[in-house]
Amino acid sequence: MARNRPANLFIEINRPGPPTDKSIPISERVYYPYRDMEDHANIARVTKLLMVDLPSMTLVDGGRMIPSGQLGVFSLLAPENSPPDLVFPGLIWPETFGPMDFPLVSALTIGQRFHELQQIRRSLVTFTNRIRQMLLPWQIAELESPTIDLFVLKNQCLISHQVDRRTFFRILHPTYNPLFTTQEATFLRGACYALRGFQQECVATSLDRLLRLPQLDEYMCRTLLEMGCLDREGLDSAATGFLERYEDMAAENGQDSESSSSSCD
């Protein structure tokens, strides 16, 4: 986190199935779903919880009596994720952070899968807009800030410290849904905390699940999103060109496999 360089999730650029048949239009070719994202590894995110005297921003020791209204529970972040003694003002939520199960895919052709992804993307954009409508202007401004306010523990005192918001959430809360942009995912992860602060637990939980919902063909999903193809109607020339190149990868892999088999024989 100190270097603002989170580890990127491994994505294998590949496509299963037989070599592509270029005599068939790309939208009508058989769709072969592929799980190309590496399984996540659990890491410790919090070392321990700290009781904090909020007016003085100091740790509470056993000898002081502090009114409950002046007490706060902060999280000392694990050293794997941050510099030593970096503190988050609250509880890291949720306790688990891995991906959800892959959703079922009903598409039989590449064209059907492409339109399916467009529909999912439209639903996510609509949901994001509804989340924005639930928040106050000052909350939106805070969630769109490039930095997030944390604290550094020095002796018994907590000193304000800012870190890059996008990096913070990418490390503590990896987003496994490739149909959200990085900017959207950063905003929505912060919205989870804001919604929980207003007792909107059900909405926050639903949002968390969406952020952690993976998709088959991770590479294809991310590339089409970056190209803007999922936000426009129709299988335009840019999407067609990419899908053609993506399909060619299977032909190359198939040829490599056949060559290896022949040489072994």
DRENDO-1510 file (C-alpha; in Angstrom, 1 decimal, always signed):
<recs>
REC; n; res; u; v; w
REC; 1; MET; +0.0; +0.0; +0.0 .
REC; 2; ALA; +2.9; +2.3; +0.7 .
REC; 3; ARG; +4.0; +2.0; -2.9 .
REC; 4; ASN; +0.5; +2.3; -4.4 .
REC; 5; ARG; +1.2; -0.9; -6.3 .
REC; 6; PRO; -1.3; -3.6; -5.5 .
REC; 7; ALA; -0.7; -7.1; -6.8 .
REC; 8; ASN; -2.8; -7.7; -9.9 .
REC; 9; LEU; -5.0; -10.7; -10.2 .
REC; 10; PHE; -3.6; -13.3; -12.6 .
REC; 11; ILE; -5.6; -13.6; -15.8 .
REC; 12; GLU; -4.8; -16.2; -18.3 .
REC; 13; ILE; -5.3; -15.0; -21.9 .
REC; 14; ASN; -6.7; -18.1; -23.6 .
REC; 15; ARG; -9.8; -19.7; -25.0 .
REC; 16; PRO; -10.7; -23.4; -24.8 .
REC; 17; GLY; -12.3; -25.5; -27.5 .
REC; 18; PRO; -11.3; -26.5; -31.0 .
REC; 19; PRO; -9.7; -24.2; -33.5 .
REC; 20; THR; -12.1; -21.5; -34.7 .
REC; 21; ASP; -14.0; -21.9; -38.0 .
REC; 22; LYS; -13.6; -18.6; -39.8 .
REC; 23; SER; -16.3; -19.6; -42.4 .
REC; 24; ILE; -18.9; -19.0; -39.7 .
REC; 25; PRO; -19.7; -15.4; -38.7 .
REC; 26; ILE; -18.2; -14.6; -35.3 .
REC; 27; SER; -21.6; -14.0; -33.6 .
REC; 28; GLU; -22.8; -17.5; -34.6 .
REC; 29; ARG; -19.7; -19.5; -33.5 .
REC; 30; VAL; -20.0; -21.8; -30.6 .
REC; 31; TYR; -19.2; -20.2; -27.2 .
REC; 32; TYR; -16.8; -22.1; -25.0 .
REC; 33; PRO; -16.9; -20.6; -21.4 .
REC; 34; TYR; -13.5; -20.4; -19.8 .
REC; 35; ARG; -12.4; -19.8; -16.2 .
REC; 36; ASP; -9.3; -17.8; -16.8 .
REC; 37; MET; -8.9; -16.1; -13.3 .
REC; 38; GLU; -6.5; -17.6; -10.8 .
REC; 39; ASP; -8.1; -18.6; -7.5 .
REC; 40; HIS; -7.5; -16.0; -4.8 .
REC; 41; ALA; -5.3; -16.6; -1.7 .
REC; 42; ASN; -6.5; -15.5; +1.7 .
REC; 43; ILE; -4.3; -13.0; +3.5 .
REC; 44; ALA; -4.6; -11.4; +6.9 .
REC; 45; ARG; -6.0; -8.0; +6.6 .
REC; 46; VAL; -6.2; -6.9; +10.3 .
REC; 47; THR; -3.7; -7.6; +13.0 .
REC; 48; LYS; -5.9; -6.6; +15.9 .
REC; 49; LEU; -8.6; -4.2; +17.0 .
REC; 50; LEU; -7.9; -1.1; +19.0 .
REC; 51; MET; -10.1; +0.8; +21.5 .
REC; 52; VAL; -9.6; +4.5; +20.9 .
REC; 53; ASP; -10.6; +7.6; +22.9 .
REC; 54; LEU; -12.1; +9.6; +20.1 .
REC; 55; PRO; -11.7; +13.2; +21.6 .
REC; 56; SER; -8.0; +12.8; +22.2 .
REC; 57; MET; -7.4; +10.1; +19.4 .
REC; 58; THR; -5.3; +8.0; +21.8 .
REC; 59; LEU; -5.4; +4.3; +22.7 .
REC; 60; VAL; -7.4; +3.4; +25.7 .
REC; 61; ASP; -5.5; +1.7; +28.5 .
REC; 62; GLY; -7.0; -0.3; +31.3 .
REC; 63; GLY; -6.6; +2.5; +33.9 .
REC; 64; ARG; -9.0; +5.0; +32.3 .
REC; 65; MET; -12.7; +5.2; +32.4 .
REC; 66; ILE; -14.0; +6.4; +29.1 .
REC; 67; PRO; -17.8; +7.1; +28.4 .
REC; 68; SER; -19.0; +4.7; +25.8 .
REC; 69; GLY; -20.0; +7.5; +23.5 .
REC; 70; GLN; -16.4; +8.6; +23.2 .
REC; 71; LEU; -15.0; +5.1; +22.4 .
REC; 72; GLY; -14.2; +3.9; +18.9 .
REC; 73; VAL; -13.1; +0.6; +17.6 .
REC; 74; PHE; -10.3; +0.9; +15.0 .
REC; 75; SER; -8.5; -1.8; +13.0 .
REC; 76; LEU; -4.7; -2.1; +13.0 .
REC; 77; LEU; -4.0; -3.3; +9.4 .
REC; 78; ALA; -1.8; -6.4; +8.8 .
REC; 79; PRO; +1.8; -5.6; +7.7 .
REC; 80; GLU; +1.3; -7.6; +4.5 .
REC; 81; ASN; -1.1; -4.9; +3.2 .
REC; 82; SER; +0.4; -1.8; +4.6 .
REC; 83; PRO; +3.3; +0.0; +6.4 .
REC; 84; PRO; +3.6; -0.9; +10.1 .
REC; 85; ASP; +1.0; +0.7; +12.4 .
REC; 86; LEU; -1.4; +1.9; +9.8 .
REC; 87; VAL; -4.9; +2.1; +11.3 .
REC; 88; PHE; -8.3; +2.1; +9.7 .
REC; 89; PRO; -11.0; +4.1; +11.6 .
REC; 90; GLY; -13.5; +1.4; +12.1 .
REC; 91; LEU; -14.0; -2.3; +11.3 .
REC; 92; ILE; -13.0; -3.8; +8.0 .
REC; 93; TRP; -16.1; -5.2; +6.4 .
REC; 94; PRO; -17.0; -7.9; +5.4 .
REC; 95; GLU; -14.8; -10.4; +7.2 .
REC; 96; THR; -14.4; -12.5; +4.0 .
REC; 97; PHE; -13.1; -11.0; +0.8 .
REC; 98; GLY; -12.8; -13.8; -1.8 .
REC; 99; PRO; -14.9; -14.2; -5.0 .
REC; 100; MET; -18.4; -15.6; -5.0 .
REC; 101; ASP; -19.4; -18.6; -7.2 .
REC; 102; PHE; -19.4; -18.1; -10.9 .
REC; 103; PRO; -22.9; -17.3; -12.3 .
REC; 104; LEU; -24.6; -19.7; -14.7 .
REC; 105; VAL; -24.1; -18.9; -18.4 .
REC; 106; SER; -26.9; -19.8; -20.8 .
REC; 107; ALA; -25.3; -18.5; -24.0 .
REC; 108; LEU; -24.6; -21.0; -26.7 .
REC; 109; THR; -22.9; -18.7; -29.3 .
REC; 110; ILE; -20.4; -15.9; -29.0 .
REC; 111; GLY; -23.0; -13.4; -30.1 .
REC; 112; GLN; -25.3; -14.5; -27.4 .
REC; 113; ARG; -22.6; -14.3; -24.8 .
REC; 114; PHE; -21.7; -10.8; -26.0 .
REC; 115; HIS; -25.3; -9.5; -25.7 .
REC; 116; GLU; -25.6; -11.3; -22.3 .
REC; 117; LEU; -22.6; -9.3; -21.1 .
REC; 118; GLN; -24.1; -6.1; -22.4 .
REC; 119; GLN; -27.3; -6.8; -20.5 .
REC; 120; ILE; -25.4; -7.5; -17.3 .
REC; 121; ARG; -23.4; -4.3; -17.7 .
REC; 122; ARG; -26.5; -2.3; -18.2 .
REC; 123; SER; -27.9; -3.7; -15.0 .
REC; 124; LEU; -24.8; -2.9; -13.1 .
REC; 125; VAL; -24.8; +0.7; -14.3 .
REC; 126; THR; -28.4; +1.1; -13.3 .
REC; 127; PHE; -27.7; -0.3; -9.9 .
REC; 128; THR; -24.7; +2.0; -9.5 .
REC; 129; ASN; -26.9; +5.0; -10.4 .
REC; 130; ARG; -29.4; +4.0; -7.7 .
REC; 131; ILE; -26.7; +3.7; -5.1 .
REC; 132; ARG; -25.7; +7.3; -6.0 .
REC; 133; GLN; -29.2; +8.4; -5.5 .
REC; 134; MET; -29.2; +7.0; -1.9 .
REC; 135; LEU; -26.2; +9.0; -0.9 .
REC; 136; LEU; -25.9; +12.6; +0.1 .
REC; 137; PRO; -23.8; +15.1; -2.0 .
REC; 138; TRP; -21.1; +15.3; +0.7 .
REC; 139; GLN; -20.9; +11.5; +0.8 .
REC; 140; ILE; -20.5; +11.3; -2.9 .
REC; 141; ALA; -17.8; +14.0; -2.8 .
REC; 142; GLU; -15.9; +12.0; -0.1 .
REC; 143; LEU; -16.2; +8.7; -2.0 .
REC; 144; GLU; -14.9; +10.3; -5.2 .
REC; 145; SER; -11.9; +11.8; -3.4 .
REC; 146; PRO; -8.6; +10.3; -4.6 .
REC; 147; THR; -7.4; +9.7; -1.0 .
REC; 148; ILE; -8.9; +8.1; +2.1 .
REC; 149; ASP; -8.2; +9.2; +5.6 .
REC; 150; LEU; -6.4; +6.6; +7.8 .
REC; 151; PHE; -4.2; +7.0; +10.8 .
REC; 152; VAL; -0.6; +6.1; +11.8 .
REC; 153; LEU; +0.0; +4.8; +15.3 .
REC; 154; LYS; +2.8; +6.6; +17.1 .
REC; 155; ASN; +3.3; +5.5; +20.7 .
REC; 156; GLN; -0.2; +5.7; +22.0 .
REC; 157; CYS; -1.4; +8.5; +19.6 .
REC; 158; LEU; -3.2; +8.2; +16.3 .
REC; 159; ILE; -1.9; +10.7; +13.6 .
REC; 160; SER; -3.9; +11.4; +10.5 .
REC; 161; HIS; -2.5; +9.9; +7.4 .
REC; 162; GLN; -3.8; +9.8; +3.8 .
REC; 163; VAL; -3.4; +6.9; +1.3 .
REC; 164; ASP; -4.5; +6.4; -2.3 .
REC; 165; ARG; -8.2; +5.3; -2.1 .
REC; 166; ARG; -8.1; +3.1; -5.2 .
REC; 167; THR; -5.0; +1.3; -3.9 .
REC; 168; PHE; -6.4; +0.9; -0.5 .
REC; 169; PHE; -9.6; -0.8; -1.7 .
REC; 170; ARG; -7.8; -2.9; -4.3 .
REC; 171; ILE; -5.6; -4.4; -1.6 .
REC; 172; LEU; -8.2; -4.7; +1.3 .
REC; 173; HIS; -11.2; -5.5; -0.9 .
REC; 174; PRO; -10.3; -7.0; -4.3 .
REC; 175; THR; -13.0; -6.6; -6.9 .
REC; 176; TYR; -13.6; -9.8; -8.8 .
REC; 177; ASN; -16.4; -8.5; -11.1 .
REC; 178; PRO; -14.7; -7.6; -14.4 .
REC; 179; LEU; -17.8; -5.7; -15.6 .
REC; 180; PHE; -17.1; -2.8; -13.2 .
REC; 181; THR; -14.5; -0.3; -14.1 .
REC; 182; THR; -11.8; +0.4; -11.5 .
REC; 183; GLN; -13.3; +3.9; -10.8 .
REC; 184; GLU; -16.8; +2.4; -10.3 .
REC; 185; ALA; -15.5; -0.4; -8.0 .
REC; 186; THR; -13.5; +2.1; -5.9 .
REC; 187; PHE; -16.6; +4.3; -5.5 .
REC; 188; LEU; -18.9; +1.4; -4.7 .
REC; 189; ARG; -16.6; -0.2; -2.2 .
REC; 190; GLY; -16.6; +3.1; -0.3 .
REC; 191; ALA; -20.4; +3.2; -0.6 .
REC; 192; CYS; -20.6; -0.1; +1.2 .
REC; 193; TYR; -19.1; +1.5; +4.3 .
REC; 194; ALA; -21.3; +4.6; +3.9 .
REC; 195; LEU; -24.5; +2.5; +3.6 .
REC; 196; ARG; -23.6; +0.5; +6.6 .
REC; 197; GLY; -23.1; +3.7; +8.6 .
REC; 198; PHE; -26.8; +4.5; +7.8 .
REC; 199; GLN; -27.9; +1.0; +8.8 .
REC; 200; GLN; -28.5; +0.0; +5.1 .
REC; 201; GLU; -27.1; -3.5; +5.8 .
REC; 202; CYS; -29.1; -5.3; +3.0 .
REC; 203; VAL; -28.1; -2.9; +0.3 .
REC; 204; ALA; -24.5; -2.9; +1.4 .
REC; 205; THR; -24.4; -6.7; +1.4 .
REC; 206; SER; -26.0; -6.9; -2.0 .
REC; 207; LEU; -23.4; -4.4; -3.3 .
REC; 208; ASP; -20.5; -6.3; -1.7 .
REC; 209; ARG; -21.7; -9.5; -3.5 .
REC; 210; LEU; -21.9; -7.8; -6.8 .
REC; 211; LEU; -18.4; -6.5; -6.4 .
REC; 212; ARG; -17.1; -10.0; -5.6 .
REC; 213; LEU; -19.1; -11.8; -8.4 .
REC; 214; PRO; -16.7; -13.1; -11.0 .
REC; 215; GLN; -17.4; -13.9; -14.6 .
REC; 216; LEU; -16.1; -16.6; -16.9 .
REC; 217; ASP; -13.8; -15.3; -19.6 .
REC; 218; GLU; -12.3; -12.6; -17.4 .
REC; 219; TYR; -9.9; -11.4; -20.1 .
REC; 220; MET; -12.7; -11.1; -22.7 .
REC; 221; CYS; -15.0; -9.2; -20.2 .
REC; 222; ARG; -12.4; -6.7; -19.1 .
REC; 223; THR; -11.2; -6.0; -22.7 .
REC; 224; LEU; -14.7; -5.5; -24.0 .
REC; 225; LEU; -15.4; -3.1; -21.1 .
REC; 226; GLU; -12.2; -1.1; -21.6 .
REC; 227; MET; -13.1; -0.8; -25.3 .
REC; 228; GLY; -16.5; +0.6; -24.4 .
REC; 229; CYS; -18.2; -2.2; -26.4 .
REC; 230; LEU; -20.4; -3.3; -23.5 .
REC; 231; ASP; -21.9; +0.2; -23.1 .
REC; 232; ARG; -23.0; +0.4; -26.8 .
REC; 233; GLU; -25.6; -1.5; -28.7 .
REC; 234; GLY; -24.7; -4.1; -31.3 .
REC; 235; LEU; -21.7; -6.1; -32.2 .
REC; 236; ASP; -19.7; -3.2; -33.7 .
REC; 237; SER; -16.6; -3.5; -35.7 .
REC; 238; ALA; -14.3; -2.9; -32.7 .
REC; 239; ALA; -15.9; -5.8; -30.7 .
REC; 240; THR; -16.0; -8.0; -33.8 .
REC; 241; GLY; -12.3; -7.4; -34.4 .
REC; 242; PHE; -11.3; -8.2; -30.8 .
REC; 243; LEU; -13.5; -11.4; -30.7 .
REC; 244; GLU; -11.9; -12.5; -34.0 .
REC; 245; ARG; -8.5; -12.1; -32.5 .
REC; 246; TYR; -9.6; -13.8; -29.3 .
REC; 247; GLU; -10.9; -16.8; -31.2 .
REC; 248; ASP; -7.6; -17.0; -33.2 .
REC; 249; MET; -5.8; -17.8; -29.9 .
REC; 250; ALA; -7.6; -21.1; -29.8 .
REC; 251; ALA; -6.5; -22.0; -33.3 .
REC; 252; GLU; -2.9; -21.2; -32.4 .
REC; 253; ASN; -3.1; -23.2; -29.2 .
REC; 254; GLY; -4.6; -26.1; -31.1 .
REC; 255; GLN; -1.8; -26.0; -33.7 .
REC; 256; ASP; +0.8; -25.9; -31.0 .
REC; 257; SER; -0.8; -28.9; -29.2 .
REC; 258; GLU; -0.9; -30.8; -32.5 .
REC; 259; SER; +2.8; -30.0; -33.3 .
REC; 260; SER; +3.8; -31.2; -29.8 .
REC; 261; SER; +1.9; -34.4; -30.2 .
REC; 262; SER; +3.5; -35.1; -33.7 .
REC; 263; SER; +7.0; -34.5; -32.4 .
REC; 264; CYS; +6.4; -36.7; -29.5 .
REC; 265; ASP; +5.2; -39.5; -31.8 .
</recs>
